[in-house]
Amino acid sequence: MTTVYFATNRKVTDDQDAINGYSAAMVPPLDPTQITYGTATVTGVDVKTNAQGDVSAITDISRGGFSQQAIDTLSNSANDLLVFVHGFDNTFSDAVTRAAFNREWLAASGLPRTTTSVIAFSWPSLGKVVSFPAPQADYKADQAMARHSGAGLMTFLANLDPILAAARAKGRKATLLAHSMGNLALESAVENWFLNGNGDDMMFDLAVLAAGDCRYDTFDQPATAGMAGLTRLVKRASVYYSAFDQVLQLSMVVNLGAKRLGQDGPHNRADATAFPPARYKMNDCSTTRDFRFDFMTSHQYYRMSPKVRSLIAGDMK
């Protein structure tokens, strides 16, 4: 049984129904009081078989911020904290169970600082694999939702900030893990953070950017237009990419040839001035084949490959 604390900017019709109650529509982005926070219980996670488990209960629902119970529990956690932002093709239930699975495979590594309390942010993905003959329709819908979720994700991070500070004062660390289009939502959140007048704030010890589905030159932009401002919010960033990520190959086609961050890392990644090794780590996963490899799993190596899981656990240590 795994506990997942969550926030979501999805419109909610039934707080207790993880399958149908959390829609693919978005709450008004300029009304953070409608963002839903809560706690989910996930059962049936099995790292050995890659079983994601199921949401068996949802409790402690509040709007606009974490409940006092969640604040107290997370602020005083005996574990480090893991914050997860999912990618495209994830329902709310998918996002929560994926967060639980990530928590469990990290803990199973046995390395120091990898047993965590996990918090998920779920933006309104359709939860559909791209469909043919027009795969771009579902993809573009998710892409727009991820980009427009930046304000909601920024608000979530602002609400999380004092919790992270309280945990840090007790010697805890915090890791941010963004997968796929979750990187686009994060890019937008970073932009919104500084556009809304917020300053530098080292909230996270580490940001893991896995199979990033945003432009590969995102770090070349000003802090108000890309991911460049991320290192004003995190101490270290570790980028995972693969030239054989078939989902990102399709994404590049849909995005009119614009290369993705998760294909070959960021533009000029070998430039030690732009990406000082003390703050950035580049991880080429192109040749990793220690898992069942197909169109969809080629994009999921961060959680399905034992080798890559070990690398991420090592980053956290």
N, C-alpha and C positions, 0 to 999 in steps of 0.2 A: 504494500500500500504506500503510495507516494502523495504527499500534500503539495499542491501547486497553488500559490497565490497568483492572482491574475488581475489585469485591467483590460478593458476592451472598449473601443469606440464604435462597436457594432450597435445597431438598434436592437433592443432586447424586448421580446414579447412575452417570454416566460423564463424567469430567473432560474428555474430548477430543471429546465430541459436543455441539456448541453447539445443535443442533436438538432432540434428545430427551433429552440427558443432564442437563439442568438443569430440574427439574420446577416445577410451580406450587404445590408444597407448601413450607411454611416450616420451617426448622430451629428447634429450641426457642429462643424469644426470649431466655431467660435463660442461654443457653450460647453465648457469643460465640466459643468455640473451634471451633464448627462452621461459622462463616461462611467461605466459600471466597474466596480471593484468587488472582488470576492475571493473565496477559497474553494478549491476543487479537490476532491479525493479521487485518485486514479488507482485502479486495481488491475492486475494481470500483466504488468510490465515484465518482460523477460529479455534481458540483454543477449543471452546466448542464442535465442531464436529470432531476435529483432521484433518481438511482439510489443506493440505500442500500448496495449492495455485499453481500458475503457473508463470514462468518467462515471463513477458510481454515486457521487454526491456533490452538491454545490451548497455552500453555506456562507454565512457572514457577509451577505450582500450589502453594499452601500453605493451611493452615487456621489461622484465628484471627488472622491478620495478614499484612501484605505480606512477601514474601521479602526477604532482605538485598539481593539484586540489584535488585529493584524500588525499595526504599528508597534505595539509593545512586543509581540512575539518576534518580529523580524529585527527590531532594534536590539533585542537581547539574545539573538540566536547564538547557539554554541557553534554554529557552522559559518563558513564564508557564504556569500550570497552570489547566486547566478541569475542573471536577467536574460531572458530569451525573447527574440523577435523573429517570428516565423517568416517563411517565404510564400510564394504564390501557391495556389491549389491547396489551401488549407481551410477547412471549416473551423469554427470555434473549438469543437471537440478535438479536431486534429491538432490544433495549436497547443491545447492543454496537455493532451497525451504525449505529444512530441516533447514538450518541456519536461514532463515526467521521465520520459525515456532518456533524454539528455542528462538529467540529474543522475539517473541510475548508472549509465555507462561511465560517466565520470567518476562516480564513487567506486565503481567496480575496478578502476585502474589501480586502486590501492596506493596511489601516490599522495604525498602530503598536500593539503589544501584543496582537495578535489571532492570532499564531501560537503555538499552545499544545501542551503535552502533555496528553492527555485521560485522565480517570479516570471510570469509570462505576460507579454503584451500582445493581444490579438487584434489585428486590423481586419477590415471586412473583405477578405478574399472570398471569391465565389466558391472555392473548394472544388473546382472542376479541373481535370486535366484538359489541356488544349484539345479542341475538337476539330475534326476535319469535315468538309474541305476548307473551312475558314478558321484555322487555328488562331489567327491573330485577334479574333473578337474577344474570346475569354481572356487571353493574355493581356490585351490592351485594357480590358475592364479592371483586372487586378492591378495592372501597372498604375492606372489612374488612382485607384483606391489607396495604394501604397504611398504614392506621392502626396495625396491630399490628407493622409493620416499623420503627416509630420507635426501638425499643430497638436493633435491628440497625444502623440508619443512624447512631444515636448512637455505637455502638461503632466503626463504620467511621470516623466523623469524629474520634473520639479517637485511633485508630491513624494517621490521616492528619495530625493536628495537628503532630507533630514534623517531618514531612516538609515541611509548609507553612512551618513556622518556619525550617527550614534553607534552603529555597528563598528565603524572604523575606530572610534574611540576605545572600543573594547578589544582591539587587535584583530578585527575581522577584515577580510579583503572582499572585493566585489569584481565580478567578471561579467562583461556584456557580450553575449553571443548573438550575432545576427546572421541569418542564412538567406541566400537567394535575394528575393525582392524585399526582404526585411532590411537589406542594406539600403535600398532606395528610400524606404520609410525612415531609416535612421539618418540618411543624408538630408532628407527634408526636415527632420527634427532638429538636426544641428543648425541648419539654416534658420529655422524658426527661433531657436534658442537665442541666437545673436541678434536677429532682426527685432526681437522683442525686448532688447536692452539688457539681456542677461550677460554676465561677464564670465571670465575663466572660472572653472570649478572642476577640480579633479575628482569626479564622482567615482570613476572606475580605475582599478589597478590595471586591468587588461580588457581590450576589446578584441574579440575574435570575429573577423569578417570572412565568412565561409561562402564560397561560390557566389560572390556578390553580383547581383543583377542590377548594376547601375553602370554608368559610363566609366571606362577605364581611366579617363583623365580627371576623375572627380577630385583627386587631391591637388590638381593644378589650379583649381578655382579659388577665388577668395572665400573666406569663411562664411560669407552670406550667400554663396552660390554652389557649394559642393561639400565634400567631406573634409576639406582642409582644416576646418575648425575642430575636427574630432580630437586632435591631440591637445586641445585646450580643455578637454573634458575627461580624457583618459591618459594614464601614464604611459602605457605601451599599447601598440596595435599589432596584431598578428594576422596576416592576410593569407588565405588559402585559395588556391586556384588550380585549374586543370584545363589544358588545351583540348582534352577529349570529353569535356562536359557537353553532352549533346543538347541539353535543354538550353544552355547559353548559346550554342551555335544557332539554334532556332531563334532565340531572342535577338541575336545580332541581325539576322535576316529581317525580322519583324521591325527592328529599330533602324532599318535602312542602312545597315552596314556598320553601325556604331558599336565598336568593340566593348565588351563587358569587363568589369573589374575582375570577375572570377575566371576569365579565360587565360590571361597571362600576367595577372597582377596589375598594379597601377602603372601608368605611363612613367617611364624613366625610373623603374623600381631599383635599378642597379646604382643609381646616383646616391652616394652616401651622404651628400650634402642635403639633398631633398628628403632622403629617408635614412636618417642616422640609425645605425644598427642598434644602438642602445634603446631606441624607441620603437623601431619597426622590425618585424621579422617577416620574411617572405617564404612561403611554403608551396613549392611546386608539387602537386599531387598527380601530375599527368600520367605517370607510369604505374600508379597504384592500382592493382587488380586483385587484392585479397578479399574480394566480396563479389556477390553476384552482380555482374555488370550488364546493364541494358540502358535504354533511353532514359528512363526516369531515375534509376539508381546512379547513373553517371553523375547526377546532380546532387546525390545524397551521400557522397563519400565521407563527408565530415562525421557522420554518425554510423555508417555501415562498414567502413574500413577499420579493422582493428589497428592498423598502422597509423592512420590519421587520428583516430581517437587517442592513441598514445601520445602523439605529437601535441594535441590540444591539451591533454592532461598535463603534459610536461610544461607547456606554456603557463598553465595556471600555477604549477608548483613554483 
